[in-house]
Amino acid sequence: MISMKNRIGIINFSDFRLGDILINRNFYRSISHFHKKELVIFSKNISPIEETLKYDNLSFISVKNDFRKGFRQIHDYVKFLNQIKKNNIKIIYVLDDNLRPILFSFFSGINELYGFGFGIQKIFLTNKKHLKKKIIKKNKHYILENFLSILNIPFSKETIKINKNINIPENNNIFINLDSSSELKNWGDENFFKLIKKINSVKKKNFIINCLNYKTKIFDYLNDENISFKDVSHLSISDLFNSINNCDFSITNDTGPSHISIALAKKTFIIFLENNKFNYKYSEFMYPIIVDKEYKDINKVYNKIKGEVNI
């Protein structure tokens, strides 16, 4: 039973991005279940949080605060104080190494403040145990797991279950995500097209393709080859969840929709370029394939995928 007497605050600068929300969702759930209280998640953009976390068994509200620098931080600090009072927040977790939200929280009059404990942060935090320096260079998921561990908060991993038949026999749909947040995470349209063509030559498939962030000619190429596909680039987050949920597996660049696929317990083959420092594995449904930017041997990628799924 969730207590409404007071709430727990969560601050994470990166959680306005879809991928980060999905990576962090199990940490939010773990903290909420540990305290048996509703969460207040502070974010720069509340819409993706509300659309993404609605699938979890999680009681939360999201509020907007930018925690800006300079003179603007005075406005945001006053706003923050009102948010703390309105939501009766007594405990705050800062899942970030940024000092500003820690200072905001410390001077807001809350009872307990928990953070990683990097550098000067230690002075303001309630928790006396801090993450070791060697952990700082690790990936965010690893840092958060260790953070919960030293606070003796059980970490539970759960996938998202949508009320549809997610195990459709002979599912012929493959999700392809071309989106990328930077060139360091983009394998390229030409490589994806050659891989799609290779898969389709073995057995005809229906490719569900997402590409919102940049122009691509891949749809023209697929039409020329008479390959079956559906463009889902402009779907809402909720509709994208449903589309991926109806696919057998996913092949994707490292960005938000790849983490939707992982959260839905789909085998997700993520193409990581060698210079992408975030090429870590945090889920059993995540299958990293590390390649060079100019990697042209499609057969090697194809064989890695074929080794895990029935193409």
C-alpha positions as YAML, in Angstrom:
chain: A
units: angstrom
residues:
- id: 1
  name: MET
  ca: [0.00, 0.00, 0.00]
- id: 2
  name: ILE
  ca: [1.47, 3.37, -1.10]
- id: 3
  name: SER
  ca: [1.46, 6.03, 1.63]
- id: 4
  name: MET
  ca: [0.30, 9.49, 0.52]
- id: 5
  name: LYS
  ca: [1.38, 11.26, 3.74]
- id: 6
  name: ASN
  ca: [4.54, 12.45, 2.06]
- id: 7
  name: ARG
  ca: [6.48, 11.80, -1.11]
- id: 8
  name: ILE
  ca: [10.02, 10.95, -2.20]
- id: 9
  name: GLY
  ca: [11.83, 13.30, -4.58]
- id: 10
  name: ILE
  ca: [13.97, 12.08, -7.49]
- id: 11
  name: ILE
  ca: [16.27, 14.45, -9.41]
- id: 12
  name: ASN
  ca: [18.15, 13.31, -12.50]
- id: 13
  name: PHE
  ca: [19.34, 15.84, -15.10]
- id: 14
  name: SER
  ca: [19.37, 13.29, -17.92]
- id: 15
  name: ASP
  ca: [15.91, 11.82, -17.42]
- id: 16
  name: PHE
  ca: [14.23, 14.03, -20.01]
- id: 17
  name: ARG
  ca: [15.76, 11.75, -22.67]
- id: 18
  name: LEU
  ca: [13.82, 8.63, -23.57]
- id: 19
  name: GLY
  ca: [16.75, 6.21, -23.30]
- id: 20
  name: ASP
  ca: [17.80, 7.49, -19.88]
- id: 21
  name: ILE
  ca: [14.25, 7.25, -18.53]
- id: 22
  name: LEU
  ca: [14.06, 3.62, -19.60]
- id: 23
  name: ILE
  ca: [17.47, 2.79, -18.14]
- id: 24
  name: ASN
  ca: [16.53, 4.49, -14.87]
- id: 25
  name: ARG
  ca: [12.95, 3.19, -14.51]
- id: 26
  name: ASN
  ca: [13.91, 0.15, -12.41]
- id: 27
  name: PHE
  ca: [15.86, 2.40, -10.02]
- id: 28
  name: TYR
  ca: [12.83, 4.64, -9.58]
- id: 29
  name: ARG
  ca: [10.68, 1.57, -8.92]
- id: 30
  name: SER
  ca: [13.17, 0.19, -6.39]
- id: 31
  name: ILE
  ca: [13.30, 3.44, -4.40]
- id: 32
  name: SER
  ca: [9.51, 3.79, -4.45]
- id: 33
  name: HIS
  ca: [8.93, 0.19, -3.30]
- id: 34
  name: PHE
  ca: [11.59, 0.51, -0.58]
- id: 35
  name: HIS
  ca: [9.92, 3.55, 0.98]
- id: 36
  name: LYS
  ca: [6.36, 2.50, 0.00]
- id: 37
  name: LYS
  ca: [5.70, 6.08, -1.06]
- id: 38
  name: GLU
  ca: [4.77, 7.99, -4.17]
- id: 39
  name: LEU
  ca: [7.60, 9.61, -6.15]
- id: 40
  name: VAL
  ca: [7.95, 13.16, -7.38]
- id: 41
  name: ILE
  ca: [10.29, 13.11, -10.39]
- id: 42
  name: PHE
  ca: [11.83, 16.49, -11.22]
- id: 43
  name: SER
  ca: [12.68, 16.93, -14.89]
- id: 44
  name: LYS
  ca: [13.33, 19.46, -17.63]
- id: 45
  name: ASN
  ca: [10.63, 17.82, -19.74]
- id: 46
  name: ILE
  ca: [7.85, 15.89, -18.02]
- id: 47
  name: SER
  ca: [6.03, 14.52, -21.08]
- id: 48
  name: PRO
  ca: [8.44, 11.63, -21.93]
- id: 49
  name: ILE
  ca: [8.52, 10.57, -18.27]
- id: 50
  name: GLU
  ca: [4.74, 10.41, -18.03]
- id: 51
  name: GLU
  ca: [4.39, 8.54, -21.33]
- id: 52
  name: THR
  ca: [7.13, 6.02, -20.51]
- id: 53
  name: LEU
  ca: [6.60, 5.23, -16.83]
- id: 54
  name: LYS
  ca: [2.84, 4.75, -17.14]
- id: 55
  name: TYR
  ca: [3.53, 1.12, -18.10]
- id: 56
  name: ASP
  ca: [5.19, 0.41, -14.74]
- id: 57
  name: ASN
  ca: [3.53, -0.43, -11.46]
- id: 58
  name: LEU
  ca: [4.76, 2.88, -10.10]
- id: 59
  name: SER
  ca: [2.96, 5.65, -8.26]
- id: 60
  name: PHE
  ca: [4.51, 8.95, -9.29]
- id: 61
  name: ILE
  ca: [3.98, 12.51, -10.44]
- id: 62
  name: SER
  ca: [6.42, 14.52, -12.54]
- id: 63
  name: VAL
  ca: [7.12, 18.23, -12.14]
- id: 64
  name: LYS
  ca: [9.15, 20.56, -14.32]
- id: 65
  name: ASN
  ca: [12.23, 22.35, -13.02]
- id: 66
  name: ASP
  ca: [15.28, 23.29, -15.10]
- id: 67
  name: PHE
  ca: [17.77, 23.91, -12.24]
- id: 68
  name: ARG
  ca: [19.36, 26.60, -14.40]
- id: 69
  name: LYS
  ca: [22.58, 28.54, -13.84]
- id: 70
  name: GLY
  ca: [23.20, 32.24, -13.15]
- id: 71
  name: PHE
  ca: [20.40, 34.58, -12.13]
- id: 72
  name: ARG
  ca: [17.81, 32.15, -13.51]
- id: 73
  name: GLN
  ca: [18.63, 29.70, -10.75]
- id: 74
  name: ILE
  ca: [17.06, 32.08, -8.21]
- id: 75
  name: HIS
  ca: [13.71, 31.70, -9.97]
- id: 76
  name: ASP
  ca: [14.16, 27.91, -10.19]
- id: 77
  name: TYR
  ca: [15.17, 27.67, -6.53]
- id: 78
  name: VAL
  ca: [12.05, 29.55, -5.36]
- id: 79
  name: LYS
  ca: [9.98, 27.34, -7.64]
- id: 80
  name: PHE
  ca: [11.70, 24.28, -6.16]
- id: 81
  name: LEU
  ca: [10.90, 25.37, -2.59]
- id: 82
  name: ASN
  ca: [7.23, 25.67, -3.51]
- id: 83
  name: GLN
  ca: [7.31, 22.25, -5.18]
- id: 84
  name: ILE
  ca: [8.86, 20.69, -2.08]
- id: 85
  name: LYS
  ca: [6.20, 22.22, 0.17]
- id: 86
  name: LYS
  ca: [3.27, 21.46, -2.12]
- id: 87
  name: ASN
  ca: [4.22, 17.79, -2.46]
- id: 88
  name: ASN
  ca: [5.29, 17.34, 1.17]
- id: 89
  name: ILE
  ca: [8.69, 15.95, 0.16]
- id: 90
  name: LYS
  ca: [10.89, 14.85, 3.08]
- id: 91
  name: ILE
  ca: [13.51, 12.72, 1.27]
- id: 92
  name: ILE
  ca: [15.33, 13.43, -2.02]
- id: 93
  name: TYR
  ca: [17.57, 11.20, -4.13]
- id: 94
  name: VAL
  ca: [19.84, 12.99, -6.60]
- id: 95
  name: LEU
  ca: [20.75, 10.41, -9.25]
- id: 96
  name: ASP
  ca: [23.27, 12.71, -10.87]
- id: 97
  name: ASP
  ca: [26.74, 14.11, -10.20]
- id: 98
  name: ASN
  ca: [25.62, 17.73, -10.65]
- id: 99
  name: LEU
  ca: [26.10, 19.91, -7.56]
- id: 100
  name: ARG
  ca: [23.30, 22.42, -8.22]
- id: 101
  name: PRO
  ca: [20.29, 20.16, -7.42]
- id: 102
  name: ILE
  ca: [22.12, 18.94, -4.31]
- id: 103
  name: LEU
  ca: [22.49, 22.52, -3.07]
- id: 104
  name: PHE
  ca: [18.86, 23.28, -3.95]
- id: 105
  name: SER
  ca: [17.78, 20.22, -1.96]
- id: 106
  name: PHE
  ca: [20.10, 20.85, 1.00]
- id: 107
  name: PHE
  ca: [18.76, 24.38, 1.53]
- id: 108
  name: SER
  ca: [15.12, 23.37, 1.02]
- id: 109
  name: GLY
  ca: [14.63, 22.05, 4.55]
- id: 110
  name: ILE
  ca: [14.08, 18.39, 3.72]
- id: 111
  name: ASN
  ca: [14.97, 15.68, 6.23]
- id: 112
  name: GLU
  ca: [17.23, 13.40, 4.16]
- id: 113
  name: LEU
  ca: [19.34, 13.91, 1.01]
- id: 114
  name: TYR
  ca: [21.05, 11.03, -0.81]
- id: 115
  name: GLY
  ca: [23.57, 11.26, -3.63]
- id: 116
  name: PHE
  ca: [26.64, 9.59, -5.08]
- id: 117
  name: GLY
  ca: [29.05, 11.54, -2.87]
- id: 118
  name: PHE
  ca: [31.52, 12.79, -5.49]
- id: 119
  name: GLY
  ca: [33.85, 15.59, -4.37]
- id: 120
  name: ILE
  ca: [32.26, 18.45, -2.44]
- id: 121
  name: GLN
  ca: [28.87, 16.72, -2.58]
- id: 122
  name: LYS
  ca: [29.81, 14.69, 0.49]
- id: 123
  name: ILE
  ca: [29.47, 17.73, 2.75]
- id: 124
  name: PHE
  ca: [25.76, 18.09, 2.04]
- id: 125
  name: LEU
  ca: [24.57, 14.47, 1.89]
- id: 126
  name: THR
  ca: [22.85, 12.45, 4.59]
- id: 127
  name: ASN
  ca: [24.40, 9.17, 3.52]
- id: 128
  name: LYS
  ca: [27.83, 8.65, 5.05]
- id: 129
  name: LYS
  ca: [28.82, 5.88, 2.66]
- id: 130
  name: HIS
  ca: [29.77, 7.09, -0.80]
- id: 131
  name: LEU
  ca: [30.68, 5.51, -4.11]
- id: 132
  name: LYS
  ca: [34.35, 4.68, -4.52]
- id: 133
  name: LYS
  ca: [36.38, 6.80, -6.92]
- id: 134
  name: LYS
  ca: [37.01, 3.89, -9.31]
- id: 135
  name: ILE
  ca: [33.25, 3.60, -9.94]
- id: 136
  name: ILE
  ca: [33.05, 7.15, -11.33]
- id: 137
  name: LYS
  ca: [34.38, 6.02, -14.72]
- id: 138
  name: LYS
  ca: [31.83, 3.20, -15.00]
- id: 139
  name: ASN
  ca: [28.54, 3.39, -16.89]
- id: 140
  name: LYS
  ca: [25.47, 5.01, -15.34]
- id: 141
  name: HIS
  ca: [23.61, 1.73, -14.77]
- id: 142
  name: TYR
  ca: [26.59, 0.29, -12.88]
- id: 143
  name: ILE
  ca: [26.87, 3.46, -10.77]
- id: 144
  name: LEU
  ca: [23.18, 3.39, -9.84]
- id: 145
  name: GLU
  ca: [23.26, -0.31, -8.91]
- id: 146
  name: ASN
  ca: [26.17, 0.34, -6.56]
- id: 147
  name: PHE
  ca: [24.46, 3.44, -5.18]
- id: 148
  name: LEU
  ca: [21.36, 1.46, -4.18]
- id: 149
  name: SER
  ca: [23.55, -1.31, -2.78]
- id: 150
  name: ILE
  ca: [25.40, 0.93, -0.31]
- id: 151
  name: LEU
  ca: [22.03, 2.31, 0.82]
- id: 152
  name: ASN
  ca: [20.72, -1.25, 1.30]
- id: 153
  name: ILE
  ca: [17.87, -0.66, -1.15]
- id: 154
  name: PRO
  ca: [16.97, -3.90, -3.00]
- id: 155
  name: PHE
  ca: [17.28, -3.47, -6.76]
- id: 156
  name: SER
  ca: [14.58, -5.25, -8.76]
- id: 157
  name: LYS
  ca: [14.58, -5.63, -12.53]
- id: 158
  name: GLU
  ca: [11.29, -6.03, -14.34]
- id: 159
  name: THR
  ca: [10.37, -5.79, -17.99]
- id: 160
  name: ILE
  ca: [7.34, -3.91, -19.24]
- id: 161
  name: LYS
  ca: [4.28, -5.99, -20.09]
- id: 162
  name: ILE
  ca: [1.65, -4.51, -22.38]
- id: 163
  name: ASN
  ca: [-1.76, -6.20, -22.46]
- id: 164
  name: LYS
  ca: [-1.29, -7.82, -25.84]
- id: 165
  name: ASN
  ca: [-0.06, -11.20, -27.00]
- id: 166
  name: ILE
  ca: [3.66, -10.44, -27.07]
- id: 167
  name: ASN
  ca: [4.63, -13.99, -28.05]
- id: 168
  name: ILE
  ca: [2.90, -14.21, -31.43]
- id: 169
  name: PRO
  ca: [3.83, -17.52, -33.16]
- id: 170
  name: GLU
  ca: [5.65, -17.02, -36.45]
- id: 171
  name: ASN
  ca: [5.97, -13.30, -35.82]
- id: 172
  name: ASN
  ca: [7.35, -11.89, -39.06]
- id: 173
  name: ASN
  ca: [7.98, -8.32, -37.87]
- id: 174
  name: ILE
  ca: [11.47, -6.94, -37.20]
- id: 175
  name: PHE
  ca: [11.95, -3.52, -35.63]
- id: 176
  name: ILE
  ca: [14.71, -1.42, -37.23]
- id: 177
  name: ASN
  ca: [15.76, 1.81, -35.52]
- id: 178
  name: LEU
  ca: [17.89, 4.20, -37.59]
- id: 179
  name: ASP
  ca: [17.61, 7.09, -35.14]
- id: 180
  name: SER
  ca: [20.76, 8.23, -33.39]
- id: 181
  name: SER
  ca: [21.60, 11.15, -31.12]
- id: 182
  name: SER
  ca: [25.02, 11.69, -32.71]
- id: 183
  name: GLU
  ca: [27.35, 10.48, -35.45]
- id: 184
  name: LEU
  ca: [29.20, 8.50, -32.78]
- id: 185
  name: LYS
  ca: [26.10, 6.31, -32.48]
- id: 186
  name: ASN
  ca: [25.06, 6.03, -36.13]
- id: 187
  name: TRP
  ca: [25.97, 2.91, -38.12]
- id: 188
  name: GLY
  ca: [24.52, 4.49, -41.26]
- id: 189
  name: ASP
  ca: [21.59, 3.97, -43.62]
- id: 190
  name: GLU
  ca: [23.62, 2.10, -46.22]
- id: 191
  name: ASN
  ca: [24.74, -0.56, -43.74]
- id: 192
  name: PHE
  ca: [21.23, -1.02, -42.34]
- id: 193
  name: PHE
  ca: [19.79, -1.29, -45.85]
- id: 194
  name: LYS
  ca: [22.29, -3.98, -46.84]
- id: 195
  name: LEU
  ca: [21.52, -5.90, -43.64]
- id: 196
  name: ILE
  ca: [17.75, -5.66, -44.24]
- id: 197
  name: LYS
  ca: [18.23, -6.82, -47.81]
- id: 198
  name: LYS
  ca: [20.34, -9.78, -46.62]
- id: 199
  name: ILE
  ca: [17.74, -10.85, -44.03]
- id: 200
  name: ASN
  ca: [14.88, -10.48, -46.50]
- id: 201
  name: SER
  ca: [16.68, -12.56, -49.14]
- id: 202
  name: VAL
  ca: [16.72, -15.54, -46.77]
- id: 203
  name: LYS
  ca: [13.08, -15.20, -45.71]
- id: 204
  name: LYS
  ca: [10.72, -12.33, -46.48]
- id: 205
  name: LYS
  ca: [10.04, -10.18, -43.43]
- id: 206
  name: ASN
  ca: [8.07, -7.08, -42.54]
- id: 207
  name: PHE
  ca: [10.38, -4.33, -41.28]
- id: 208
  name: ILE
  ca: [9.01, -1.78, -38.80]
- id: 209
  name: ILE
  ca: [11.32, 1.22, -39.25]
- id: 210
  name: ASN
  ca: [11.85, 4.26, -37.05]
- id: 211
  name: CYS
  ca: [13.89, 7.23, -38.28]
- id: 212
  name: LEU
  ca: [12.79, 10.58, -36.88]
- id: 213
  name: ASN
  ca: [15.93, 12.64, -36.36]
- id: 214
  name: TYR
  ca: [17.41, 12.89, -39.84]
- id: 215
  name: LYS
  ca: [16.60, 12.54, -43.54]
- id: 216
  name: THR
  ca: [17.06, 9.10, -45.06]
- id: 217
  name: LYS
  ca: [16.61, 7.48, -48.46]
- id: 218
  name: ILE
  ca: [16.17, 4.01, -47.03]
- id: 219
  name: PHE
  ca: [12.42, 4.01, -47.66]
- id: 220
  name: ASP
  ca: [13.04, 4.69, -51.36]
- id: 221
  name: TYR
  ca: [15.61, 1.87, -51.44]
- id: 222
  name: LEU
  ca: [13.18, -0.56, -49.81]
- id: 223
  name: ASN
  ca: [10.42, 0.36, -52.27]
- id: 224
  name: ASP
  ca: [12.81, -0.22, -55.17]
- id: 225
  name: GLU
  ca: [13.63, -3.69, -53.80]
- id: 226
  name: ASN
  ca: [9.94, -4.44, -53.09]
- id: 227
  name: ILE
  ca: [10.74, -5.11, -49.41]
- id: 228
  name: SER
  ca: [7.78, -4.92, -47.02]
- id: 229
  name: PHE
  ca: [8.09, -2.16, -44.41]
- id: 230
  name: LYS
  ca: [6.14, 0.27, -42.26]
- id: 231
  name: ASP
  ca: [7.42, 3.74, -41.36]
- id: 232
  name: VAL
  ca: [6.70, 4.46, -37.67]
- id: 233
  name: SER
  ca: [8.94, 7.52, -37.41]
- id: 234
  name: HIS
  ca: [6.25, 9.94, -36.28]
- id: 235
  name: LEU
  ca: [4.38, 7.80, -33.79]
- id: 236
  name: SER
  ca: [3.86, 8.93, -30.22]
- id: 237
  name: ILE
  ca: [5.91, 7.17, -27.53]
- id: 238
  name: SER
  ca: [2.86, 5.09, -26.55]
- id: 239
  name: ASP
  ca: [2.22, 3.97, -30.14]
- id: 240
  name: LEU
  ca: [5.91, 3.22, -30.61]
- id: 241
  name: PHE
  ca: [5.76, 0.94, -27.54]
- id: 242
  name: ASN
  ca: [2.87, -0.97, -29.14]
- id: 243
  name: SER
  ca: [4.61, -1.24, -32.52]
- id: 244
  name: ILE
  ca: [7.83, -2.61, -31.04]
- id: 245
  name: ASN
  ca: [5.81, -4.92, -28.81]
- id: 246
  name: ASN
  ca: [4.40, -6.57, -31.93]
- id: 247
  name: CYS
  ca: [7.86, -7.32, -33.35]
- id: 248
  name: ASP
  ca: [9.89, -10.49, -32.96]
- id: 249
  name: PHE
  ca: [13.22, -8.75, -32.28]
- id: 250
  name: SER
  ca: [15.02, -5.45, -32.91]
- id: 251
  name: ILE
  ca: [18.13, -4.21, -34.70]
- id: 252
  name: THR
  ca: [19.01, -0.66, -33.78]
- id: 253
  name: ASN
  ca: [21.44, 2.17, -33.25]
- id: 254
  name: ASP
  ca: [22.13, 3.10, -29.63]
- id: 255
  name: THR
  ca: [19.31, 5.51, -28.77]
- id: 256
  name: GLY
  ca: [15.88, 5.77, -27.09]
- id: 257
  name: PRO
  ca: [13.80, 3.23, -29.06]
- id: 258
  name: SER
  ca: [16.46, 0.55, -28.50]
- id: 259
  name: HIS
  ca: [15.77, 0.84, -24.77]
- id: 260
  name: ILE
  ca: [12.02, 0.53, -25.37]
- id: 261
  name: SER
  ca: [12.74, -2.79, -27.07]
- id: 262
  name: ILE
  ca: [14.89, -3.95, -24.15]
- id: 263
  name: ALA
  ca: [12.25, -2.90, -21.61]
- id: 264
  name: LEU
  ca: [9.66, -4.93, -23.56]
- id: 265
  name: ALA
  ca: [11.87, -8.05, -23.27]
- id: 266
  name: LYS
  ca: [12.61, -8.19, -26.99]
- id: 267
  name: LYS
  ca: [15.99, -9.46, -28.10]
- id: 268
  name: THR
  ca: [17.64, -6.20, -29.05]
- id: 269
  name: PHE
  ca: [20.74, -6.12, -31.23]
- id: 270
  name: ILE
  ca: [22.40, -2.74, -30.72]
- id: 271
  name: ILE
  ca: [25.03, -1.67, -33.21]
- id: 272
  name: PHE
  ca: [27.75, 0.12, -31.24]
- id: 273
  name: LEU
  ca: [30.53, 1.97, -33.00]
- id: 274
  name: GLU
  ca: [33.96, 1.36, -31.47]
- id: 275
  name: ASN
  ca: [34.31, 4.95, -30.23]
- id: 276
  name: ASN
  ca: [30.93, 4.92, -28.44]
- id: 277
  name: LYS
  ca: [31.93, 4.85, -24.76]
- id: 278
  name: PHE
  ca: [28.40, 3.76, -23.74]
- id: 279
  name: ASN
  ca: [28.72, 0.31, -25.31]
- id: 280
  name: TYR
  ca: [27.90, -1.57, -22.11]
- id: 281
  name: LYS
  ca: [25.34, -4.32, -21.51]
- id: 282
  name: TYR
  ca: [22.81, -3.83, -18.71]
- id: 283
  name: SER
  ca: [20.08, -6.33, -19.63]
- id: 284
  name: GLU
  ca: [19.80, -9.97, -20.67]
- id: 285
  name: PHE
  ca: [17.73, -8.78, -23.65]
- id: 286
  name: MET
  ca: [20.53, -6.55, -24.90]
- id: 287
  name: TYR
  ca: [22.93, -7.93, -27.52]
- id: 288
  name: PRO
  ca: [25.72, -5.42, -28.28]
- id: 289
  name: ILE
  ca: [27.46, -5.71, -31.65]
- id: 290
  name: ILE
  ca: [30.57, -3.52, -31.71]
- id: 291
  name: VAL
  ca: [31.71, -2.43, -35.18]
- id: 292
  name: ASP
  ca: [33.93, 0.11, -36.84]
- id: 293
  name: LYS
  ca: [32.24, 3.15, -38.48]
- id: 294
  name: GLU
  ca: [33.35, 1.96, -41.90]
- id: 295
  name: TYR
  ca: [32.41, -1.63, -41.12]
- id: 296
  name: LYS
  ca: [31.19, -3.06, -44.42]
- id: 297
  name: ASP
  ca: [31.12, -6.81, -43.76]
- id: 298
  name: ILE
  ca: [27.36, -7.18, -43.28]
- id: 299
  name: ASN
  ca: [27.67, -10.96, -43.08]
- id: 300
  name: LYS
  ca: [29.45, -10.77, -39.71]
- id: 301
  name: VAL
  ca: [26.63, -8.70, -38.21]
- id: 302
  name: TYR
  ca: [24.06, -10.95, -39.85]
- id: 303
  name: ASN
  ca: [25.71, -14.10, -38.46]
- id: 304
  name: LYS
  ca: [25.77, -12.68, -34.92]
- id: 305
  name: ILE
  ca: [22.05, -11.99, -35.14]
- id: 306
  name: LYS
  ca: [21.34, -15.35, -36.75]
- id: 307
  name: GLY
  ca: [23.16, -17.05, -33.88]
- id: 308
  name: GLU
  ca: [20.55, -15.74, -31.40]
- id: 309
  name: VAL
  ca: [17.26, -15.64, -33.32]
- id: 310
  name: ASN
  ca: [15.50, -17.65, -36.00]
- id: 311
  name: ILE
  ca: [15.84, -15.55, -39.14]
...
